[in-house]
Amino acid sequence: MTFTLTPSAQTHSDDCSVEDLLDLSFGLGRRTKTSYRLREGSRPVEGLSQVIRDSELGLAGAISYWPLVIGKTFAPAILLGPLAVHPARQNLGIGRALMNFTLERAKANGHKLVLLVGDAPYYERVGFQKLPAGLLQLPGPVDPARFLFLELVPGALKGVSGMVLPPQRQAELSAAFAKPHG
Ligand SMILES: CC(C)(COP(=O)(O)OP(=O)(O)OC[C@H]1O[C@@H](n2cnc3c(N)ncnc32)[C@H](O)[C@@H]1OP(=O)(O)O)[C@@H](O)C(=O)NCCC(=O)NCCS
């Protein structure tokens, strides 16, 4: 076996390999996706950027999460993704291992609500569900069938609604609205 299912922390020296893996998995057009608008101006959530190393390929898989703020109540959440597994190592449990490890850690670190845009049949296996239609809006087009949530704490979605944004964008908008007009 050229890898084990034990994730390790992504380091700066992994950054280029992770980008290469994401290009391989999602194609070069990946940055035009709405999920990328949700990462603008943010750093990944501390402790949740994890990789599976592979003695042959370098990296077999990678996952990261990004901070979000929702609606007028500024409800916090985290965005899962990108999650990518090298084409030569798919269907061997790497994606699930990366999710299980990081979702458990996210919960232990006090995060309550996770959002993602992705294939429901895959993510439903770890408990994600489709969001109720119209409850949350994203800063770009999204197929509602792919807009998913997971409550790490039961009831975390209750009372949450509105636009989902990266914290910096939300702060810029709040500042713009707070300015006196004229
Ligand atoms: C999607 C991805 C992360 C899954 O990782 P993985 O390590 O290959 O998956 P796992 O080994 O954890 O799980 C494999 C199981 O999930 C299923 N599965 C894999 N991708 C799936 C998808 N997109 N939709 C539904 N089921 C999927 C497999 O059929 C397999 O099912 P089985 O257990 O019944 O045999 C990986 O295939 C990948 O990086 N793909 C390229 C990017 C992509 O297509 N992303 C789409 C999801 S947003």
The ligand as a MOL file (V3000), in Angstrom:
LIG
                    3D

  0  0  0     0  0            999 V3000
M  V30 BEGIN CTAB
M  V30 COUNTS 48 50 0 0 0
M  V30 BEGIN ATOM
M  V30 1 C -15.8010 12.6300 -5.0730 0
M  V30 2 C -14.5000 12.1180 -4.4310 0
M  V30 3 C -14.0140 13.1740 -3.4540 0
M  V30 4 C -14.7700 10.8130 -3.7020 0
M  V30 5 O -13.6060 10.4000 -3.0230 0
M  V30 6 P -13.2110 8.8480 -2.9440 0
M  V30 7 O -12.0820 8.7090 -2.0060 0
M  V30 8 O -13.0160 8.3470 -4.3310 0
M  V30 9 O -14.5520 8.2250 -2.3660 0
M  V30 10 P -14.7180 7.1780 -1.1540 0
M  V30 11 O -13.7250 6.0830 -1.3520 0
M  V30 12 O -14.7400 7.9330 0.1150 0
M  V30 13 O -16.1900 6.6510 -1.4340 0
M  V30 14 C -16.4210 5.8110 -2.5230 0
M  V30 15 C -17.8950 5.5990 -2.6620 0
M  V30 16 O -18.5330 6.8320 -2.9930 0
M  V30 17 C -19.1540 6.7240 -4.2770 0
M  V30 18 N -18.9500 7.9820 -4.9840 0
M  V30 19 C -17.7850 8.5140 -5.3550 0
M  V30 20 N -17.9940 9.6980 -5.9760 0
M  V30 21 C -19.3210 9.8830 -6.0040 0
M  V30 22 C -20.1440 10.9090 -6.5250 0
M  V30 23 N -19.6340 11.9690 -7.1350 0
M  V30 24 N -21.4800 10.7580 -6.3650 0
M  V30 25 C -22.0070 9.7020 -5.7500 0
M  V30 26 N -21.2680 8.6870 -5.2260 0
M  V30 27 C -19.9360 8.7880 -5.3660 0
M  V30 28 C -18.4340 5.5770 -4.9690 0
M  V30 29 O -19.2380 5.0090 -5.9620 0
M  V30 30 C -18.1900 4.6320 -3.8110 0
M  V30 31 O -19.3780 3.9530 -3.5120 0
M  V30 32 P -19.3680 2.4670 -2.7930 0
M  V30 33 O -18.7590 2.6950 -1.4110 0
M  V30 34 O -20.8210 2.1260 -2.7080 0
M  V30 35 O -18.5540 1.6000 -3.6740 0
M  V30 36 C -13.4300 11.8320 -5.5260 0
M  V30 37 O -13.9340 10.8790 -6.4010 0
M  V30 38 C -12.9910 13.0520 -6.3180 0
M  V30 39 O -12.1100 13.7910 -5.8990 0
M  V30 40 N -13.5830 13.2250 -7.5050 0
M  V30 41 C -13.1870 14.3170 -8.3750 0
M  V30 42 C -13.9270 15.5330 -7.9890 0
M  V30 43 C -15.4200 15.3120 -8.1020 0
M  V30 44 O -15.9130 14.7030 -9.0330 0
M  V30 45 N -16.1580 15.7930 -7.1570 0
M  V30 46 C -17.5790 15.5700 -7.1800 0
M  V30 47 C -18.0940 15.6890 -5.8080 0
M  V30 48 S -18.2710 17.4010 -5.4550 0
M  V30 END ATOM
M  V30 BEGIN BOND
M  V30 1 1 1 2
M  V30 2 1 2 3
M  V30 3 1 2 4
M  V30 4 1 2 36
M  V30 5 1 4 5
M  V30 6 1 5 6
M  V30 7 2 6 7
M  V30 8 1 6 8
M  V30 9 1 6 9
M  V30 10 1 9 10
M  V30 11 2 10 11
M  V30 12 1 10 12
M  V30 13 1 10 13
M  V30 14 1 13 14
M  V30 15 1 14 15
M  V30 16 1 15 16
M  V30 17 1 15 30
M  V30 18 1 16 17
M  V30 19 1 17 18
M  V30 20 1 17 28
M  V30 21 1 18 19
M  V30 22 1 18 27
M  V30 23 2 19 20
M  V30 24 1 20 21
M  V30 25 1 21 22
M  V30 26 2 21 27
M  V30 27 1 22 23
M  V30 28 2 22 24
M  V30 29 1 24 25
M  V30 30 2 25 26
M  V30 31 1 26 27
M  V30 32 1 28 29
M  V30 33 1 28 30
M  V30 34 1 30 31
M  V30 35 1 31 32
M  V30 36 2 32 33
M  V30 37 1 32 34
M  V30 38 1 32 35
M  V30 39 1 36 37
M  V30 40 1 36 38
M  V30 41 2 38 39
M  V30 42 1 38 40
M  V30 43 1 40 41
M  V30 44 1 41 42
M  V30 45 1 42 43
M  V30 46 2 43 44
M  V30 47 1 43 45
M  V30 48 1 45 46
M  V30 49 1 46 47
M  V30 50 1 47 48
M  V30 END BOND
M  V30 END CTAB
M  END
